[in-house]
C-alpha cells in the first residue's frame, strides 16, 4: 500500500464526487450488513467462518480506504485515509497471526484499531465537511468508533463471543454509512447540482 503506487484519477466534478461518495457509502453499508448477518447466523456454528469474518473485515476496510483516497485526489490529498488503510492492513495481519498462534487478544487488536480508525475517520470527515455532504454522520461514526474501541479492550478476557461482540459495532457502522449515503442522495435530489457544494 505504498503511497507512490496510489496515483489519483482525474479530478471529479462536484456532482461526480457526490455520486462517488454516495456509491461508496452504500457499498460499505451493504458489506457491513452482510457481515453482521453472517456473524449472527452461520458463524455461530462455524469457527472457521467466524475466523474468516474477523480477517475479512479489516482487509475490506483497507481496500475501501485506498479506493476512496484514489478517487478523492490521491495519497497526498488524503493522508488520514492512507494511514487508515495501513492500519487496517496491519490489523488484518495481526488478526491472522493471533488466530494461527491461538492468542486470545483479538478484542484488544480490534479495540485499538477502532480507536485509531475512528479518530482518523473523524479527522477525514472534518476535513471534507465543507466540500462534501453527509460528513456530519461520518464525524459521529468516527467518535462512536473510538468509544467502541475502549469497550472492546475492556471486554477482553470475558466470556463474550468475539465475532458477535464486534458484530454490534459493525452493525452501527453500517447504519452510519447508510445514513451518509442517504443524506447525499436526498440533498442531490432536493438541491440538484447547486446543492452539491453546500456544507455536509
C-alpha positions in Angstrom: 0.0 0.0 0.0 2.7 2.4 -0.9 1.7 6.0 -1.5 3.8 6.1 -4.7 1.5 3.5 -6.3 -1.7 5.3 -5.4 -1.9 7.6 -8.4 -5.0 9.8 -8.3 -7.6 9.8 -11.0 -8.5 13.0 -12.9 -10.3 15.4 -10.5 -14.1 14.8 -10.2 -16.6 17.5 -10.7 -18.8 18.2 -7.6 -21.7 16.1 -8.9 -19.4 13.2 -9.8 -17.7 13.4 -6.4 -21.0 13.3 -4.6 -22.1 10.3 -6.7 -18.9 8.5 -5.9 -19.2 9.1 -2.2 -22.9 8.0 -2.3 -22.0 4.8 -4.0 -19.0 4.1 -1.7 -21.2 4.6 1.4 -23.9 2.4 0.1 -21.5 -0.4 -0.8 -19.8 -0.2 2.6 -23.2 -0.3 4.3 -24.2 -3.3 2.3 -20.9 -5.1 3.1 -21.3 -4.4 6.8 -24.9 -5.5 6.9 -24.0 -8.8 5.1 -21.1 -9.3 7.5 -23.3 -8.8 10.5 -25.9 -11.2 9.2 -23.3 -13.9 8.8 -21.8 -13.1 12.2 -25.1 -13.6 14.0 -26.3 -16.7 12.0 -24.0 -19.1 10.2 -20.8 -18.0 12.0 -22.3 -19.1 15.4 -21.9 -22.7 14.4 -18.8 -22.4 12.3 -15.5 -21.4 13.9 -13.8 -21.4 10.5 -16.3 -18.9 9.1 -16.1 -16.8 12.3 -12.3 -16.6 11.9 -12.7 -15.7 8.3 -15.0 -12.9 9.1 -12.6 -11.4 11.6 -9.9 -11.4 8.9 -12.1 -10.1 6.1 -13.5 -7.1 7.9 -10.2 -5.1 8.4 -9.0 -6.2 4.9 -12.1 -4.8 3.3 -11.7 -1.6 5.3 -8.1 -1.2 4.0 -9.3 -1.6 0.4 -12.2 0.8 0.8 -10.0 3.5 2.2 -7.5 3.1 -0.6 -10.2 3.3 -3.2 -11.7 6.4 -1.6 -8.3 8.1 -1.4 -7.6 7.3 -5.1 -10.9 8.7 -6.2 -10.6 11.8 -3.9 -7.3 13.2 -5.1 -4.7 10.6 -4.3 -2.4 9.8 -1.4 -1.1 13.4 -0.8 -4.6 14.8 -0.6 -5.8 12.1 1.8 -3.2 11.4 4.4 -5.7 10.2 7.0 -7.3 7.7 4.7 -3.9 6.3 3.7 -2.9 6.0 7.3 -6.2 4.3 8.0 -5.6 1.9 5.1 -2.2 1.0 6.5 -3.7 0.5 10.0 -6.4 -1.8 8.6 -3.8 -3.8 6.7 -1.7 -4.2 9.8 -4.7 -5.3 11.8 -5.5 -7.9 9.2 -2.0 -9.4 9.6 -2.3 -9.2 13.4 -5.6 -11.0 13.4 -4.3 -13.7 11.2 -1.3 -14.1 13.5 -3.4 -14.2 16.6 -5.7 -16.9 15.1 -2.7 -19.0 13.9 -0.9 -18.7 17.3 -4.0 -19.2 19.4 -3.6 -15.9 21.2 -6.8 -14.6 22.8 -6.1 -10.9 22.1 -8.4 -10.2 19.1 -10.6 -7.9 21.1 -7.6 -5.8 22.1 -6.5 -5.7 18.5 -9.9 -4.6 17.3 -10.2 -2.2 20.2 -7.0 -0.4 19.4 -7.9 -0.4 15.7 -11.4 1.0 16.4 -10.0 3.8 18.4 -7.3 4.9 15.9 -9.5 4.3 12.8 -12.4 6.2 14.5 -10.2 9.2 15.1 -8.8 9.1 11.6 -12.3 8.9 10.2 -13.3 11.9 12.3 -10.3 13.8 11.0 -11.2 12.9 7.4 -14.9 14.0 7.8 -13.9 17.3 9.4 -11.5 18.0 6.5 -14.2 17.2 4.0 -17.2 18.8 5.7 -17.2 22.0 3.6 -16.9 20.3 0.2 -18.9 17.0 0.7 -22.3 16.3 2.0 -23.1 13.7 4.7 -19.9 14.3 6.7 -21.6 15.1 10.0 -22.7 11.4 10.0 -19.1 10.3 9.4 -18.0 12.5 12.3 -20.5 10.9 14.6 -19.4 7.5 13.3 -15.7 8.2 14.0 -16.4 9.4 17.5 -18.5 6.3 18.2 -15.9 4.0 16.8 -13.3 5.4 19.2 -15.6 4.9 22.2 -16.4 1.3 21.0 -12.7 0.5 20.8 -12.4 1.3 24.5 -15.3 -1.1 25.2 -13.7 -3.9 23.2 -10.5 -3.6 25.2 -12.5 -3.7 28.5 -14.3 -6.8 27.2 -11.0 -8.7 26.6 -10.9 -11.8 28.8 -14.7 -12.0 29.3 -16.8 -14.8 28.0 -18.4 -12.7 25.3 -18.0 -14.2 21.8 -15.6 -12.1 19.8 -17.5 -12.2 16.4 -20.8 -11.3 17.9 -19.3 -8.6 20.2 -17.7 -7.0 17.1 -20.9 -7.6 15.2 -22.7 -4.9 17.1 -20.0 -2.4 16.2 -20.2 -3.4 12.6 -24.0 -3.0 12.6 -23.8 0.5 13.9 -21.1 1.3 11.4 -23.4 0.0 8.6 -26.2 2.3 9.7 -23.8 5.3 9.7 -22.7 4.5 6.1 -26.3 4.1 5.0 -27.3 7.4 6.6 -24.4 9.2 4.9 -25.3 7.8 1.5 -29.0 8.8 2.1 -28.0 12.3 3.1 -26.1 12.7 -0.2 -28.9 11.2 -2.2 -31.7 13.3 -0.7 -29.7 16.5 -0.9 -28.8 15.9 -4.5 -32.5 15.2 -5.3 -33.5 18.4 -3.4 -30.8 20.8 -4.5 -29.5 19.3 -7.7 -26.1 20.4 -8.8 -26.4 23.6 -6.7 -26.7 21.5 -3.5 -23.5 19.6 -4.0 -21.2 22.3 -2.8 -23.1 23.1 0.4 -21.7 22.0 3.7 -22.5 18.4 4.7 
